[in-house]
Amino acid sequence: MKNRDRKKVLVVENDEQVLAAFQASLNDAGFDTQTTWSAREALSVLESERFDLLLTDGYLPDLHVSEFLERVGRLRTRAKIVVMESPLPRLSVARRYQGLGASAVMDKRDQVAVCRTVAACCRNASQELVHKQ
């Protein structure tokens, strides 16, 4: 796959080991992956670059994930959004994330399922809210 044909994914995760693991898995799966550990840095990157998907942790050290999703929405990015939490939030919280633009809410401990969901979202597959352990 040519570099320009690769789907771009921005991963926002505050745990360096988890961040590195997702970056390696997504790169191995053929994605062009960029990473950041903070919401504010991610917002800055999203203002200047186009991404096909935003993969974010549900806990960010500098901004609550709901506020982060609201700000992402104001950027009018076309990137699909997958939120990862561990453990999974209550369904009502996952629905709130959906209302703020998330396509899926996943248990980040299941890296294989998260990567499959990223691939499905990037294929423009019709996604209902995914909330699974």
C-alpha positions as CSV (number, residue, x, y, z in Angstrom):
1,M,0.0,0.0,0.0
2,K,1.4,3.4,-1.0
3,N,2.0,5.8,1.9
4,R,-0.5,8.3,0.5
5,D,-3.2,5.6,0.4
6,R,-2.7,4.6,4.1
7,K,-5.4,5.8,6.5
8,K,-4.2,8.3,9.1
9,V,-4.9,7.6,12.7
10,L,-4.2,9.9,15.6
11,V,-3.8,8.1,18.9
12,V,-4.2,10.0,22.2
13,E,-3.1,8.1,25.2
14,N,-1.3,9.2,28.4
15,D,0.3,5.8,29.2
16,E,3.5,5.6,27.1
17,Q,3.6,1.8,27.0
18,V,0.0,1.6,25.8
19,L,0.6,4.4,23.3
20,A,3.7,2.5,21.9
21,A,1.7,-0.8,21.7
22,F,-1.2,0.8,19.8
23,Q,1.2,2.7,17.5
24,A,3.1,-0.5,16.7
25,S,-0.1,-2.6,16.1
26,L,-1.7,0.1,13.9
27,N,1.5,0.7,11.9
28,D,1.8,-3.1,11.4
29,A,-1.8,-3.2,10.2
30,G,-0.9,-0.6,7.5
31,F,-2.1,2.6,9.1
32,D,-0.1,5.9,9.2
33,T,-0.2,6.5,12.9
34,Q,0.7,9.6,14.8
35,T,0.6,9.8,18.6
36,T,0.2,12.3,21.4
37,W,-0.3,12.0,25.1
38,S,-2.5,15.1,25.8
39,A,-5.8,16.4,24.6
40,R,-4.5,19.9,24.0
41,E,-1.7,18.7,21.8
42,A,-4.2,16.5,19.9
43,L,-6.4,19.5,19.3
44,S,-3.5,21.4,17.9
45,V,-2.5,18.5,15.6
46,L,-6.2,18.1,14.5
47,E,-6.3,21.8,13.6
48,S,-3.4,21.4,11.2
49,E,-3.7,17.9,9.8
50,R,-6.4,15.6,8.4
51,F,-7.0,12.2,10.0
52,D,-9.3,9.4,9.1
53,L,-9.7,8.3,12.7
54,L,-9.0,9.6,16.2
55,L,-8.4,6.9,18.8
56,T,-8.4,8.4,22.3
57,D,-8.2,7.2,25.9
58,G,-11.2,8.0,28.1
59,Y,-8.8,9.5,30.6
60,L,-6.7,12.4,29.5
61,P,-4.5,14.2,32.0
62,D,-5.3,17.7,30.8
63,L,-8.9,17.7,29.8
64,H,-12.0,15.6,30.5
65,V,-12.8,13.3,27.6
66,S,-16.3,14.8,27.2
67,E,-14.9,18.3,26.8
68,F,-12.2,17.0,24.5
69,L,-14.9,15.4,22.3
70,E,-16.9,18.6,22.3
71,R,-13.8,20.6,21.1
72,V,-13.0,18.0,18.5
73,G,-16.6,18.4,17.2
74,R,-16.1,22.2,16.9
75,L,-13.1,21.6,14.7
76,R,-15.5,20.0,12.2
77,T,-13.0,17.2,11.6
78,R,-14.2,14.3,9.4
79,A,-12.3,11.8,11.5
80,K,-14.2,9.0,13.1
81,I,-13.7,8.7,16.8
82,V,-13.1,5.6,19.0
83,V,-12.8,6.1,22.8
84,M,-10.9,3.5,24.8
85,E,-11.5,3.0,28.6
86,S,-10.5,0.4,31.1
87,P,-12.8,-0.7,32.6
88,L,-15.6,0.2,30.2
89,P,-17.8,3.0,31.3
90,R,-21.5,2.5,32.0
91,L,-23.7,2.4,28.9
92,S,-25.1,5.8,29.7
93,V,-21.6,7.3,29.6
94,A,-20.8,5.5,26.3
95,R,-24.1,6.9,24.9
96,R,-23.0,10.4,26.0
97,Y,-19.7,9.9,24.1
98,Q,-21.7,8.8,21.1
99,G,-23.7,12.0,21.3
100,L,-20.4,13.8,21.2
101,G,-19.3,12.1,18.0
102,A,-17.8,8.7,19.1
103,S,-18.4,5.8,16.8
104,A,-17.3,3.3,19.3
105,V,-16.3,2.9,23.0
106,M,-14.0,0.0,23.6
107,D,-12.1,-1.7,26.4
108,K,-8.5,-0.7,25.7
109,R,-7.2,-3.9,27.3
110,D,-8.5,-5.8,24.2
111,Q,-6.0,-4.3,21.8
112,V,-7.0,-6.7,19.0
113,A,-10.7,-5.7,19.2
114,V,-9.7,-2.0,19.3
115,C,-7.5,-2.4,16.2
116,R,-10.3,-4.3,14.4
117,T,-12.7,-1.5,15.2
118,V,-10.3,1.1,13.9
119,A,-10.0,-0.8,10.6
120,A,-13.8,-1.1,10.3
121,C,-14.3,2.6,11.0
122,C,-11.6,3.5,8.4
123,R,-13.3,1.3,5.8
124,N,-16.2,3.7,6.2
125,A,-18.3,0.7,7.5
126,S,-21.5,1.8,9.0
127,Q,-20.9,1.7,12.7
128,E,-23.4,1.6,15.4
129,L,-22.2,2.4,18.9
130,V,-19.9,-0.4,19.9
131,H,-19.7,-0.9,23.7
132,K,-18.1,-4.2,24.4
133,Q,-15.7,-5.8,26.8
